[in-house]
């Protein structure tokens, strides 16, 4: 019976991913833009990889985790043109997305036999490490392919293809890391306080 529920759970996830993919493919057909096709393809690929990892390792991520991943990939890939239109869009991403990543990381780490405070510390350090690797990845890609991933660029009014640098790469990287660390810390603190209150309430009810 438990195994049947296991298969039904992943069947629902596959259905959701299929619907999501069909919607994106319809959008690709309507827009017929090479840039949008690349962004949509990247979005589908990341979500498919997330599902594959979930299924292969039998992690059993919940609905909220899939929702968080949807938000991350849509904001990061589909809505990527906003990076060159609204200068603070990138900063909002680096502050909020680590909170989503914390939720994913804690879901895995909570299975370890550790006290809650150490699980939260481990979650925080894991997310900070992920942020560091992400920035290293951006630096490497920029060095090899000049993709302008580091630094803040805005489209020039005089030409859509011209980009103006409004924040240098080093400053951009440091601010991104700082915002990411703040976002992860806020999540861990709020989540830790919430869990502690629930634990105290349960102990109080027992008496």
C-alpha positions as CSV (number, residue, x, y, z in Angstrom):
1,X,0.0,0.0,0.0
2,X,2.9,2.3,0.9
3,X,4.6,1.5,-2.4
4,X,1.4,2.3,-4.3
5,X,1.3,5.7,-2.6
6,X,4.9,6.2,-3.6
7,X,4.1,5.7,-7.3
8,X,1.0,7.9,-7.1
9,X,3.1,10.7,-5.6
10,X,5.6,10.7,-8.4
11,X,2.8,10.2,-11.0
12,X,1.3,13.5,-9.8
13,X,4.6,15.2,-10.0
14,X,5.1,14.0,-13.6
15,X,1.7,15.2,-14.5
16,X,2.4,18.7,-13.1
17,X,5.8,18.8,-14.9
18,X,4.2,17.7,-18.2
19,X,1.5,20.4,-17.9
20,X,4.2,23.0,-17.1
21,X,6.3,21.8,-20.1
22,X,3.3,21.9,-22.5
23,X,2.5,25.5,-21.4
24,X,6.1,26.5,-22.1
25,X,6.1,24.8,-25.5
26,X,2.9,26.6,-26.5
27,X,4.6,29.9,-25.4
28,X,7.7,29.0,-27.4
29,X,5.4,28.5,-30.5
30,X,3.6,31.8,-29.9
31,X,6.7,33.9,-29.4
32,X,9.1,32.1,-31.8
33,X,12.1,33.9,-30.4
34,X,15.5,32.2,-30.2
35,X,16.2,34.0,-26.9
36,X,12.9,32.8,-25.4
37,X,13.4,29.3,-26.8
38,X,16.7,29.1,-25.0
39,X,15.2,30.4,-21.7
40,X,12.2,28.1,-21.9
41,X,14.5,25.1,-22.7
42,X,16.7,25.9,-19.8
43,X,13.7,26.1,-17.5
44,X,12.3,22.8,-18.6
45,X,15.7,21.1,-18.3
46,X,16.3,22.3,-14.8
47,X,12.8,21.2,-13.6
48,X,13.3,17.8,-15.3
49,X,16.7,17.4,-13.6
50,X,15.1,18.4,-10.2
51,X,12.4,15.7,-10.7
52,X,15.0,13.1,-11.8
53,X,17.1,13.7,-8.7
54,X,14.0,13.5,-6.5
55,X,12.8,10.3,-8.1
56,X,16.2,8.5,-8.5
57,X,17.3,9.2,-4.9
58,X,13.7,8.8,-3.6
59,X,14.0,12.1,-1.7
60,X,10.2,12.7,-1.9
61,X,10.3,16.5,-2.1
62,X,6.9,18.1,-1.2
63,X,4.7,20.3,-3.2
64,X,6.2,23.4,-1.7
65,X,9.6,22.4,-2.8
66,X,8.5,22.0,-6.4
67,X,6.8,25.4,-6.1
68,X,10.0,26.9,-4.9
69,X,11.9,25.4,-7.8
70,X,9.3,26.7,-10.2
71,X,9.7,30.2,-8.8
72,X,13.5,30.0,-8.9
73,X,13.7,28.8,-12.6
74,X,11.0,31.1,-13.8
75,X,12.6,34.1,-12.2
76,X,16.1,33.0,-13.1
77,X,15.5,32.0,-16.7
78,X,12.2,33.0,-18.2
79,X,12.2,36.5,-16.6
80,X,16.0,37.0,-17.1
81,X,15.5,40.0,-19.4
82,X,14.4,41.9,-16.3
83,X,18.0,41.8,-15.1
84,X,18.8,44.4,-17.8
85,X,15.7,46.5,-17.3
86,X,15.3,46.8,-13.5
87,X,18.7,47.1,-11.7
88,X,17.4,45.8,-8.3
89,X,15.8,42.6,-9.8
90,X,19.1,40.7,-9.4
91,X,19.4,41.9,-5.7
92,X,15.9,40.8,-4.9
93,X,16.7,37.4,-6.4
94,X,19.8,37.0,-4.3
95,X,18.0,37.8,-1.1
96,X,14.8,35.7,-1.6
97,X,16.1,32.6,-3.4
98,X,18.4,31.5,-0.7
99,X,15.4,31.2,1.6
100,X,13.8,28.8,-0.9
101,X,17.1,26.9,-1.1
102,X,17.2,26.7,2.7
103,X,13.9,25.0,2.6
104,X,15.2,22.4,0.2
105,X,18.4,21.9,2.1
106,X,16.7,21.6,5.5
107,X,14.4,19.0,4.1
108,X,17.4,16.8,3.4
109,X,19.4,17.7,6.5
110,X,16.5,17.2,9.0
111,X,16.9,13.4,8.4
112,X,20.3,13.6,10.2
113,X,20.4,12.7,13.9
114,X,21.3,16.1,15.1
115,X,19.7,18.7,17.4
116,X,17.6,21.3,15.7
117,X,20.1,24.1,16.2
118,X,22.8,22.1,14.5
119,X,20.5,21.2,11.6
120,X,19.9,24.9,11.1
121,X,23.6,25.7,11.3
122,X,24.3,23.0,8.8
123,X,21.5,24.2,6.5
124,X,22.9,27.8,6.7
125,X,26.5,26.8,5.9
126,X,25.3,24.5,3.1
127,X,23.4,27.4,1.4
128,X,26.3,29.8,1.9
129,X,28.5,27.2,0.2
130,X,26.0,26.9,-2.7
131,X,26.1,30.7,-3.1
132,X,29.8,30.7,-3.2
133,X,29.9,28.0,-5.9
134,X,27.3,29.9,-7.8
135,X,29.4,33.0,-7.8
136,X,32.5,31.0,-8.8
137,X,30.5,29.5,-11.7
138,X,29.5,33.0,-12.9
139,X,33.1,34.2,-12.7
140,X,34.3,31.2,-14.7
141,X,31.6,31.6,-17.4
142,X,32.3,35.3,-17.7
143,X,36.1,34.6,-18.0
144,X,35.5,32.1,-20.7
145,X,32.5,33.4,-22.7
146,X,32.1,37.0,-21.6
147,X,28.4,36.5,-20.7
148,X,28.2,39.5,-18.4
149,X,26.8,37.4,-15.5
150,X,28.8,39.4,-13.0
151,X,28.2,43.1,-12.6
152,X,24.9,45.0,-13.1
153,X,24.1,46.0,-16.7
154,X,21.2,48.1,-18.0
155,X,20.0,48.3,-21.6
156,X,20.8,51.6,-23.3
157,X,17.9,53.7,-24.3
158,X,19.6,54.4,-27.6
159,X,19.8,50.7,-28.6
160,X,18.4,47.4,-27.2
161,X,21.6,45.5,-27.8
162,X,23.8,48.0,-26.0
163,X,24.4,47.4,-22.3
164,X,25.7,49.9,-19.8
165,X,27.7,48.8,-16.7
166,X,26.1,50.4,-13.6
167,X,27.9,48.3,-11.0
168,X,31.3,46.7,-11.3
169,X,31.6,42.9,-11.1
170,X,33.5,42.8,-7.7
171,X,31.0,45.0,-5.9
172,X,28.1,43.1,-7.5
173,X,29.5,39.8,-6.3
174,X,30.1,41.0,-2.8
175,X,26.6,42.5,-2.5
176,X,25.0,39.3,-3.9
177,X,26.9,37.2,-1.4
178,X,25.9,39.5,1.5
179,X,22.2,39.5,0.5
180,X,22.3,35.7,0.1
181,X,23.8,35.2,3.5
182,X,21.3,37.6,5.0
183,X,18.4,35.8,3.3
184,X,19.6,32.4,4.5
185,X,20.2,33.7,8.1
186,X,16.7,35.2,8.3
187,X,15.1,32.0,7.1
188,X,17.1,29.9,9.6
189,X,16.4,32.2,12.5
190,X,12.6,32.6,11.8
191,X,12.2,28.8,11.1
192,X,14.2,27.9,14.2
193,X,12.1,30.2,16.5
194,X,8.9,28.8,14.9
195,X,10.0,25.2,15.4
196,X,11.0,26.0,19.0
197,X,7.6,27.5,19.8
198,X,5.8,24.5,18.3
199,X,8.0,22.1,20.4
200,X,7.3,24.1,23.6
201,X,3.6,24.1,22.8
202,X,3.6,20.3,22.4
203,X,5.4,19.9,25.7
204,X,2.9,22.2,27.4
205,X,0.0,20.2,26.1
206,X,1.5,17.0,27.5
207,X,1.3,18.5,31.0
